[in-house]
Amino acid sequence: VTVYQCLEGGVIAVLQSYVDEDKDESFYTVSWACNIDGTPFVVAGGINGIIRVIDASNEKIHKSFVGHGDSINEIRTQPLKPSLIVSASKDESVRLWNVHTGICILIFAGAGGHRNEVLSVDFHPSDIYRIASCGMDNTVKIWSMKEFWTYVEKSFTWTDLPSKFPTKYVQFPVFLASVHSNYVDCNRWLGDFILSKSVDNEIVLWEPKMKEQSPGEGTADILQKYPVPECDIWFIKFSCDFHYNAAAIGNREGKIFVWELQSSPPVLIARLSHAQSKSPIRQTATSFDGSTILSCCEDGTIWRWDSVQTN
């Protein structure tokens, strides 16, 4: 795991580099998080199913989370409480962790859980109780932590061993959607709507319509679609800027498509390509204001794109 700094004029500085003690580890996902005092953490997970919480201020391992029974496909940080992270795993579960105390608070799995690898998970941007997950069972599930929130609060003041914490199973989602007919490998909230993608060369924006009487059931109203040519392989993830003005997604030919999210019908802001970028782009990252886009390619390269003001 390497921490870089994007400087002016396209310059990139290497700040820190971390090599896992297990040479067979292969990280699939990384996220920033914070301790309760604001200390920056880098949280990474991958093939071994262990989550490493790295204290970036003193370059030491803060904690290692063991619990998942298989590899970890995505880690996300709660934007309103950045000491909470959620992890999506091949073991068909999603777990909520407290990086400050090292506690596994909730496990989203069981009777109503995913029936195959969970590939992506996301916290709702404003409703602190809500997460969405998706995976190889072709579904997107929305979960609520509302009735378990006392356990989340308890995790911050727990003084006993983390293993003695009364971790709760959340067995039933509040909503289940079958918007796609194949693996769903990325989902992100757009307000109360959801952006998700499968292997169909498009990102789909849809609205979950819950049925009040029967929890878990409902309909998904598809609002619009953002085409992405040559994006028909799985494990390609898109990203958005902080204000959700744009979504950036790569394809298997090394090109990036940047879609405006606040307009209907969809507007393609940019199509980014370079003669030397030919490898599949597995993930993108968009800066806070959307002015810089990074892409991670299968050939091990990271590309940086900066928006340039034109007269």
C-alpha positions in Angstrom: 0.0 0.0 0.0 1.5 3.3 -1.1 0.5 6.8 0.0 1.2 9.5 -2.6 0.6 13.2 -2.7 -0.7 14.8 -5.8 1.2 18.1 -6.1 0.8 21.0 -8.5 1.7 20.6 -12.2 1.1 16.9 -12.3 3.9 16.1 -9.9 3.4 13.0 -7.6 5.4 12.5 -4.4 5.6 9.2 -2.6 5.0 9.8 1.2 4.7 6.3 2.6 4.9 2.7 1.5 3.7 -0.3 3.4 4.6 -3.9 2.7 2.5 -6.6 4.4 4.3 -9.1 6.6 2.6 -11.9 4.6 4.2 -12.1 1.2 1.1 -13.8 -0.2 -1.2 -10.9 0.7 -2.7 -9.1 -2.2 -4.7 -6.0 -1.4 -7.9 -5.4 -3.4 -9.2 -2.3 -1.6 -8.0 0.7 0.5 -9.8 3.5 2.2 -8.9 6.5 4.5 -10.4 6.5 8.0 -9.8 8.4 11.2 -9.3 7.7 14.8 -11.6 9.6 17.1 -8.8 12.2 17.7 -8.5 12.8 14.0 -5.4 10.6 13.4 -5.4 9.5 9.8 -5.7 5.8 9.2 -5.2 3.8 6.0 -7.4 0.7 5.9 -6.6 -2.1 3.5 -8.0 -5.5 2.8 -7.6 -8.2 0.2 -7.1 -11.9 -0.5 -6.2 -13.0 3.1 -9.5 -11.6 4.6 -7.5 -9.6 7.2 -8.1 -5.8 7.5 -5.0 -3.8 8.2 -5.5 -0.5 9.9 -2.3 1.5 9.4 -1.7 4.6 11.5 -0.3 7.1 8.9 0.9 9.5 11.5 3.5 7.1 13.1 3.7 4.6 10.2 2.7 1.7 12.4 0.0 -1.0 12.3 -2.8 0.3 14.6 -4.9 -2.9 14.5 -5.5 -6.0 12.4 -9.1 -7.2 12.1 -9.6 -10.9 11.7 -13.2 -12.2 11.3 -14.0 -12.5 7.6 -13.8 -16.1 6.4 -12.5 -15.1 3.0 -11.1 -12.3 0.9 -12.2 -8.7 1.1 -13.5 -7.0 -2.0 -14.2 -3.5 -0.8 -13.8 -1.3 2.3 -15.7 2.0 2.7 -15.6 4.7 5.4 -18.6 6.3 7.0 -18.4 10.0 5.9 -20.2 11.3 9.0 -18.3 9.1 11.5 -15.0 8.3 9.9 -13.9 5.9 12.6 -16.5 3.4 11.3 -15.7 1.3 8.3 -17.7 -1.4 6.4 -16.2 -4.3 4.6 -17.6 -6.5 1.8 -16.3 -10.1 1.5 -16.2 -13.2 -0.5 -17.6 -14.9 2.6 -21.1 -13.5 1.6 -21.1 -11.1 4.5 -20.7 -7.3 5.1 -19.1 -6.3 8.5 -19.2 -3.0 10.3 -16.0 -2.2 12.3 -14.9 0.5 14.8 -11.2 1.3 13.8 -10.7 3.1 17.2 -11.5 0.1 19.4 -11.0 -2.7 16.9 -14.6 -4.0 17.4 -16.7 -5.8 14.9 -20.0 -4.3 15.7 -22.4 -5.8 13.1 -22.4 -8.6 10.6 -24.9 -8.2 7.7 -25.5 -11.9 6.7 -27.8 -14.8 7.3 -31.3 -15.6 6.2 -31.8 -12.5 4.0 -28.1 -12.0 3.2 -26.1 -12.3 0.0 -25.9 -15.7 -1.5 -22.5 -15.2 -3.1 -19.5 -12.9 -2.9 -20.2 -9.4 -1.8 -18.4 -7.1 -4.3 -19.2 -3.6 -3.2 -20.7 -1.7 -0.3 -21.5 2.0 0.4 -22.6 4.2 3.3 -25.6 6.5 2.7 -24.2 10.1 2.5 -26.6 11.6 5.0 -28.7 8.8 6.6 -26.1 7.4 9.0 -28.1 4.2 9.6 -28.2 3.0 6.0 -25.8 1.0 3.8 -26.1 -0.6 0.4 -24.3 -3.8 -0.8 -24.2 -5.8 -4.0 -22.5 -8.8 -5.3 -22.3 -12.0 -7.4 -25.8 -13.0 -6.5 -26.9 -10.2 -9.0 -28.7 -8.3 -6.2 -28.4 -4.9 -4.5 -29.5 -5.0 -0.8 -30.2 -2.0 1.4 -29.6 -2.5 5.1 -30.6 -0.4 8.2 -28.6 -0.2 11.4 -31.3 1.9 13.1 -32.4 -0.7 15.6 -28.8 -1.8 16.3 -27.5 1.7 16.8 -27.0 1.3 20.5 -24.3 -1.3 19.7 -22.6 1.2 17.4 -22.5 3.7 20.3 -21.4 1.0 22.8 -18.4 0.2 20.5 -16.8 3.6 21.2 -16.8 3.1 25.0 -16.1 -0.6 25.2 -13.1 -1.3 27.5 -13.1 -5.1 27.6 -11.5 -7.2 24.9 -12.9 -6.6 21.4 -13.6 -10.4 21.2 -16.1 -10.1 24.1 -18.2 -7.4 22.4 -21.8 -8.7 21.7 -21.5 -8.5 17.9 -25.0 -8.6 16.3 -26.1 -10.3 13.1 -28.4 -8.2 10.9 -30.1 -11.0 8.9 -32.6 -9.1 6.8 -32.1 -6.1 4.5 -34.9 -3.5 4.4 -34.8 -3.6 0.6 -33.8 -6.1 -2.1 -33.4 -5.1 -5.7 -32.8 -7.2 -8.8 -31.9 -4.4 -11.2 -29.2 -6.4 -13.0 -29.1 -9.9 -14.5 -25.4 -10.5 -13.8 -22.8 -9.8 -11.1 -23.2 -6.3 -9.5 -19.7 -5.1 -8.8 -20.1 -1.5 -7.7 -22.9 0.4 -6.0 -22.9 4.0 -4.7 -25.6 6.2 -3.2 -26.7 9.3 -5.1 -28.8 11.0 -2.4 -31.6 8.4 -1.8 -31.1 7.0 -5.3 -28.5 4.3 -6.2 -26.0 4.1 -8.9 -25.0 0.5 -9.7 -23.3 -1.4 -12.5 -22.9 -4.9 -13.8 -21.2 -6.2 -17.0 -23.7 -4.5 -19.4 -21.6 -1.5 -20.5 -23.6 0.9 -18.4 -24.1 2.4 -15.0 -27.8 2.4 -13.9 -29.4 5.1 -11.7 -32.5 3.9 -9.9 -34.8 4.7 -7.0 -35.6 2.1 -4.4 -39.3 2.2 -3.7 -40.0 0.5 -0.3 -43.2 -1.2 0.6 -44.1 0.0 4.1 -46.1 -3.1 5.0 -43.6 -5.8 3.9 -40.0 -5.0 4.8 -37.4 -6.2 2.3 -39.8 -6.0 -0.7 -40.3 -3.2 -3.1 -39.7 -2.0 -6.6 -36.7 -0.3 -8.3 -37.6 2.5 -10.6 -34.9 2.9 -13.2 -34.3 6.7 -13.8 -31.5 6.7 -16.3 -28.5 4.9 -17.7 -24.9 6.1 -18.3 -23.4 4.1 -21.2 -19.8 2.9 -20.9 -18.5 1.1 -24.0 -16.2 -1.9 -23.7 -17.1 -2.3 -20.0 -18.3 -5.9 -20.0 -15.9 -7.6 -17.6 -16.6 -7.7 -13.8 -14.7 -5.9 -11.0 -14.6 -2.5 -12.6 -15.5 0.2 -10.0 -16.5 3.8 -10.6 -16.0 6.8 -8.3 -17.7 10.1 -7.6 -16.5 13.5 -6.3 -17.7 14.6 -2.9 -20.7 16.6 -4.1 -21.7 13.8 -6.6 -21.4 16.1 -9.6 -19.6 13.5 -11.7 -18.9 9.8 -11.9 -15.7 8.5 -13.4 -15.4 4.9 -14.7 -12.7 3.1 -16.7 -13.2 0.3 -19.2 -11.3 -2.7 -20.4 -9.4 -0.8 -23.1 -7.9 1.8 -20.7 -10.3 4.6 -21.4 -12.2 6.7 -18.8 -15.7 8.1 -19.2 -16.8 11.0 -16.9 -20.5 11.4 -16.7 -22.3 14.4 -15.2 -24.7 13.1 -12.5 -26.8 16.2 -12.0 -28.3 16.3 -15.4 -31.1 14.5 -17.3 -30.7 13.2 -19.9 -27.1 12.2 -19.1 -24.2 14.4 -20.3 -20.8 13.0 -21.0 -18.3 15.5 -19.5 -15.1 13.8 -20.8 -13.7 10.8 -22.5 -10.2 10.3 -21.4 -7.7 8.3 -23.4 -4.0 8.0 -23.9 -2.0 5.9 -26.5 -0.2 4.1 -23.7 -3.2 3.3 -21.6 -4.5 0.1 -23.0 -5.0 -2.1 -19.9 -8.3 -2.6 -18.1 -9.0 0.1 -15.5 -10.2 -1.7 -12.4 -10.8 1.3 -10.2 -10.9 5.1 -10.4 -10.7 7.7 -7.6 -12.0 11.2 -7.9 -10.7 14.1 -5.9 -12.9 16.1 -3.5 -13.8 18.8 -6.1 -13.6 16.5 -9.1 -10.6 18.3 -10.6 -8.3 15.2 -10.5 -9.1 11.6 -11.5 -6.9 8.7 -10.8 -7.2 5.3 -12.5 -5.7 2.0 -11.4 -4.9 -0.3 -14.3 -4.4 -4.0 -14.5 -0.8 -3.6 -15.7 0.1 -2.0 -12.4 0.1 1.6 -13.6 -1.7 4.5 -11.9 -2.8 7.3 -14.2 -3.5 10.9 -13.1 -5.8 13.2 -15.0 -6.2 16.8 -14.1 -9.0 19.1 -15.5 -7.6 22.1 -17.3 -9.4 25.4 -17.5 -9.8 26.5 -21.1 -10.6 30.0 -22.3 
